[in-house]
Structures are given as structure tokens and as C-alpha cells.
Amino acid sequence: MVKMKISVIIPIFNVEDYISRCLDSIYNQGVDEALFEVIAVNDGSTDNSGSVIKGYQEIHQNLHLIEQENKGVSSARNKAISVSKGDYLIFVDPDDAIIDNALYSLVEFVAGEMTAPVIIMRSFGNGMSERYKWGHLFATGAAVNCIEAINKGFVRGSVCGCAFGRSFVIDNSLAFPIGVRNSEDTIFFFRCMAFCDKLLFVDIPFYQVIGRKNSASKSYSRERISNYVKSIEMVNDYIDSENNLLRKDLYYLLKYLLLLNLIKSALHTPDVSLSYLRSTRVGKLAYVKCKYIKYNRLQMFLIRNSIPLSYYLLKISGR
């Protein structure tokens, strides 16, 4: 019996205009369909997304459709994880795609002996500009301690373009956070780093970000700022309950990145001033201090001591 290698997880919400492109990129790879499965979770779509997927199911027996009421992308991904059967999980957004030969290359790689809980591949944006570059830092096949990887400058906030061992995720009760938005990927990725010893870097051009104009990741609002506050409060709970100093450092870095994104969101949101930012309680949440992580220590110091100064410095820099 052929052992299933990969579970491809796709959360679906009102993407009837994009999902065919995504599914075609997965199925036009020449990979034996016994070696992978696609789990699409229709998260309460009100368009024809579900019907489009059912059309593909008539051709591909390894495509599974789960229907649920709208609960958010974290719930959809967690549901898919709970029913998955592959050795590795990969996450694909329905308005993106995977690159030609990417799935074939990954299946071939994990069929060998060199595997790890988290595999980092290569991701690209529009125009094929590389995102989360690591080739200048590590050789392909390098298995790197998470703290070491960060101190060398590797930080990412997306789970897309990575492969996560299913047993590693399930055995450590790792899940996408429920009740927060805009930072689900970042929190999940850092939680995985907190529980794995090594990241394995593999030179497979894998993920192509395409997106859409009105996607949640491109919209700025007071609600988005509020969502970042909720995410930071959740990370504070991780910090307070963690005794392992290395994990605590990773969570402090995660909090710093969320604080940075919160400030940047405020700068991009119309009618949001520094006084509004202060009203969000962000000042009371701003303590970040890493013992082992050296990444951006100066900026951490600034955020810890002065949200207003950090706000104005980012505003001046135009970042």
C-alpha cells in the first residue's frame, strides 16, 4: 500500500473566482494522487466556491470537501489538520498557487531519509520576487536551531511555503489560534518553532503568492488594530505560562513583531492617530525583552520604552 506523504490544506471562503487556478496548480504536477490529498474546508461561503470544488471532486478522488459554518481561517485549517492523513501538512491559500514541479519535488524529498518537523522551502510574490529569503544565510539541506536561524536574520510570518510534520503538530497540540485575525500564521509558525529543535532549509521553489485586491491581509481598519491587540494579549498568556527560557524568548520576539505590525497598521489606517493608538492599551502590552535572541534588539528596546517614539520613527521612515 502506498503511504500518503502530503496533506494540502486549503481554507475556502468566497473564492469562486480564484480556487480553480489554485487547484490547477496542485493537480498539474504529474504526482501520483495516492501520494497526497487535498482537504478544502468551505468556511460558510455564500458564493459558488463549494460547487467549483465539487466539480474537481468528480475528477480527483483525493480531493476532500468539508463544509462548515463561517468560523474563520484558523478553525478551517484546524478542522483539516484533525482529519489529515499525510506525513506532512502544507497550507495553501485559495487565491495563491504552488509552483510547477513543487509538489513533485517535495514528495521526492520527504520520501528520503532527510526529514524534520518543519521544512522551509522558497516562496515568491508577484513578479517572482522572493519572500523570506534564506539562501544567503543557509545552504540547502541545513538543519538549523531556531534561535540561531533568527539571530542570523531569518524571520517569517507565513506558514505558506513550509511543510509541517503532521505527527509533530498533533503530538504537541499545535493549532491555529481561535478568536484572532491577521496574525494566525505568525502565531502558529512561532508556536511550531518553540516546540521543534531544528528548521530544515530545502531549495525547492514552492509557493507563489498571487492574492486579490480585497484580501484581509491588505485591508487596514480599526478592527485590524483591535485584532492585533487580541493577538498580543494571547501571546502574553503564552509568555506568562512558559518556564522554558528559549521558548519565552521566541514568544517575546513574536510579541514584538505583532506590536510592530500594530503600529504599522495604525500608520496606514485613515483617521487613526497616536492618541487612538494609546487608547488601545498597547502601552501596557509593550514589554519585550529577549535574553538569547539578538534580532532587532534596538527596536525592541524602543518599543518597550516608548510606543510614541517608535510610532514617529516608523512614520518618518515611511515603513
C-alpha positions in Angstrom: 0.0 0.0 0.0 1.3 3.4 -1.0 1.9 5.7 2.0 0.4 9.1 1.8 3.1 11.8 2.0 1.4 15.2 1.8 -1.8 16.8 3.0 -2.6 20.0 1.2 -4.9 22.2 3.3 -6.9 25.0 1.7 -9.4 27.2 3.7 -12.2 28.4 1.5 -14.3 31.5 1.8 -16.0 33.2 -1.2 -13.1 32.5 -3.7 -15.0 31.1 -6.7 -13.0 33.3 -9.0 -9.7 32.0 -7.7 -10.0 28.4 -6.5 -9.7 26.8 -9.9 -6.3 28.5 -10.5 -5.2 27.2 -7.1 -6.4 23.6 -7.7 -5.0 23.5 -11.2 -1.5 24.5 -9.8 -1.7 21.5 -7.5 -3.1 18.9 -9.9 -1.0 19.8 -12.9 2.2 18.5 -11.3 2.2 14.9 -12.5 2.2 13.5 -9.0 0.6 10.2 -8.2 -2.6 11.1 -6.4 -2.2 8.3 -3.9 0.8 10.2 -2.5 -1.1 13.3 -1.5 -4.5 14.5 -0.5 -6.2 17.9 -0.8 -8.5 19.0 2.0 -10.7 22.0 1.2 -12.7 23.4 4.1 -15.6 25.6 2.9 -15.9 28.1 5.8 -19.5 29.2 5.1 -19.0 30.6 1.6 -22.0 32.4 0.2 -20.8 32.2 -3.4 -20.2 29.1 -5.7 -16.9 28.1 -4.2 -18.2 24.8 -2.9 -19.7 23.9 -6.3 -16.4 24.6 -8.1 -14.7 22.2 -5.7 -17.3 19.5 -6.2 -16.6 19.8 -9.9 -13.0 18.9 -9.3 -14.0 16.1 -7.0 -15.6 14.3 -10.0 -12.1 14.0 -11.4 -9.9 13.7 -8.4 -10.7 11.2 -5.7 -8.1 12.5 -3.3 -9.9 15.9 -3.0 -12.0 16.1 0.2 -14.5 18.9 0.8 -15.6 19.7 4.4 -18.5 22.1 4.8 -18.8 24.2 8.0 -20.5 27.4 9.2 -18.3 30.5 9.0 -15.8 30.3 11.8 -12.7 31.8 10.3 -9.5 30.6 8.7 -8.0 29.2 11.9 -11.0 27.0 12.5 -11.0 25.8 8.9 -7.3 24.8 9.0 -7.6 23.1 12.4 -10.5 21.0 11.1 -8.4 19.9 8.1 -5.5 19.1 10.4 -7.7 16.9 12.5 -8.8 14.7 9.6 -5.5 14.8 7.6 -3.5 11.6 6.8 -0.3 12.8 5.2 3.2 12.7 6.8 3.5 16.4 6.2 1.0 19.3 6.1 1.2 22.2 3.7 -1.1 25.2 3.7 -2.2 26.9 0.5 -4.4 30.0 0.4 -7.1 29.7 -2.3 -6.1 32.8 -4.1 -2.5 31.7 -4.4 -0.7 28.8 -6.2 2.2 26.4 -5.9 5.0 26.5 -8.5 5.4 23.9 -11.3 7.2 20.7 -10.1 7.0 21.9 -6.4 4.8 19.2 -5.1 6.7 16.5 -7.0 10.0 17.8 -5.6 8.6 17.8 -2.0 7.2 14.3 -2.3 10.5 13.1 -3.6 12.4 14.8 -0.8 10.2 13.5 2.1 10.5 10.0 0.6 14.2 10.0 1.5 15.8 9.9 5.0 16.4 13.6 5.5 13.2 14.9 7.2 12.5 17.3 10.0 9.4 18.6 11.9 9.5 21.9 9.9 10.8 22.2 6.3 11.3 25.7 4.9 11.2 26.0 1.1 11.2 29.1 -1.1 8.3 31.5 -1.6 7.7 34.2 -4.2 5.4 37.2 -4.6 4.1 38.9 -7.7 6.8 39.3 -10.3 8.6 36.3 -8.7 10.3 38.4 -6.2 11.4 36.1 -3.4 9.9 36.4 0.0 11.5 35.4 3.3 14.9 34.9 1.6 17.3 32.5 3.2 19.7 31.3 0.5 22.3 33.9 1.6 22.1 32.6 5.2 22.0 28.8 4.9 23.0 26.1 2.5 20.2 23.9 1.2 19.8 20.9 3.5 21.0 22.8 6.5 19.2 21.9 9.7 19.4 25.0 11.9 18.5 25.7 15.5 15.5 28.1 15.6 17.3 30.7 17.8 20.3 30.5 15.6 18.2 31.0 12.4 16.6 34.1 13.9 19.9 35.6 15.0 21.3 35.2 11.5 18.3 37.2 10.2 15.7 34.6 9.2 12.2 35.6 10.4 8.9 34.9 8.6 5.3 35.3 9.3 3.6 32.9 6.9 3.0 29.2 7.0 2.7 29.0 3.2 5.8 27.7 1.6 6.6 25.4 4.6 5.9 21.8 5.3 5.0 20.7 8.9 5.2 17.2 10.2 1.6 16.1 11.0 2.6 14.0 14.0 4.8 16.8 15.3 1.8 19.2 15.1 -0.7 16.8 16.6 1.6 15.4 19.3 2.4 19.0 20.6 -1.2 20.1 20.4 -0.3 22.9 17.9 -3.2 24.6 16.3 -4.1 27.9 14.7 -5.3 30.4 17.3 -9.1 30.8 17.5 -10.5 34.3 18.2 -7.8 36.3 16.5 -7.3 37.6 12.9 -4.5 39.0 10.8 -1.8 37.1 12.7 -2.9 33.5 12.7 0.0 32.3 10.5 2.7 34.1 12.6 1.4 32.8 15.9 1.2 29.2 14.5 4.7 29.4 12.9 6.3 30.7 16.2 4.5 28.1 18.2 6.0 25.4 15.9 9.5 27.0 16.3 9.0 26.9 20.1 8.5 23.1 20.0 10.9 22.0 17.3 14.7 21.8 17.7 15.6 22.5 14.0 14.3 24.1 10.9 15.4 22.3 7.7 16.0 24.6 4.7 15.4 23.0 1.3 15.9 24.6 -2.0 12.5 23.9 -3.6 10.8 26.8 -5.3 7.4 26.1 -3.9 4.9 28.8 -3.2 3.5 31.6 -5.4 1.7 34.5 -3.7 -0.9 36.0 -6.1 -3.7 37.2 -3.8 -6.5 39.6 -4.6 -7.1 43.3 -4.1 -9.7 43.0 -1.3 -7.9 40.3 0.8 -7.9 40.6 4.5 -4.1 40.9 4.6 -4.3 44.1 2.5 -7.1 46.0 4.3 -6.5 48.4 7.2 -9.0 49.4 9.8 -9.6 50.0 13.5 -10.8 46.4 13.6 -7.5 45.2 12.4 -5.7 47.2 15.1 -8.1 45.7 17.7 -7.3 42.2 16.3 -3.6 42.8 16.8 -4.3 43.8 20.4 -6.1 40.5 21.0 -3.2 38.6 19.4 -0.7 40.3 21.6 -2.8 39.5 24.7 -2.9 35.8 23.7 0.9 35.8 23.3 1.2 37.4 26.7 -0.6 34.4 28.1 2.0 32.1 26.4 4.8 34.1 28.0 3.3 34.1 31.4 2.7 30.3 31.4 6.1 29.4 29.9 9.0 28.3 32.1 11.4 27.4 29.2 13.6 30.4 28.6 14.2 29.7 25.0 10.5 29.4 24.3 9.9 32.5 26.3 12.4 34.4 24.1 10.5 33.2 20.9 7.2 34.4 22.3 8.8 37.8 23.2 10.0 38.1 19.7 6.6 37.1 18.4 5.0 39.8 20.6 7.5 42.4 19.3 6.6 41.5 15.6 2.9 41.9 16.4 3.5 45.2 18.1 5.4 46.4 15.1 2.6 45.3 12.8 0.0 47.0 15.0 1.9 50.3 14.8 2.3 50.0 11.0 -1.4 49.3 10.7 -2.2 52.4 12.7 0.0 54.4 10.3 -1.9 53.0 7.3 -5.4 53.4 8.8 -7.3 56.6 7.9 -8.3 58.7 10.9 -6.1 56.8 13.3 -3.7 59.0 15.4 -1.2 58.3 18.1 -3.9 59.2 20.7 -6.1 56.4 19.3 -3.2 54.0 19.4 -2.7 54.9 23.1 -6.4 54.1 23.8 -5.9 50.5 22.7 -3.8 49.7 25.8 -0.9 48.9 23.6 1.5 50.7 26.0 0.6 48.3 28.8 1.4 45.4 26.4 4.7 46.6 25.1 7.2 44.9 27.4 9.5 42.8 25.2 13.0 41.7 26.2 14.9 38.7 24.8 17.8 37.1 26.5 19.0 34.8 23.7 17.6 36.4 20.6 19.7 39.3 19.2 17.4 40.1 16.3 16.4 43.8 16.3 17.3 44.4 19.9 17.4 48.2 19.5 13.9 48.3 18.0 12.7 46.1 20.8 14.2 48.5 23.3 12.4 51.4 21.7 9.1 49.7 21.6 9.5 48.6 25.2 10.3 52.1 26.4 8.3 54.4 24.0 5.5 53.5 21.7 5.2 57.2 20.6 8.8 57.3 19.6 8.5 54.0 17.7 5.4 55.4 16.1 7.1 58.6 14.9 10.3 56.8 13.8 8.3 54.4 11.6 6.2 57.3 10.3 9.3 59.2 9.3 10.9 56.2 7.7 7.8 55.6 5.7 7.8 51.9 6.6 
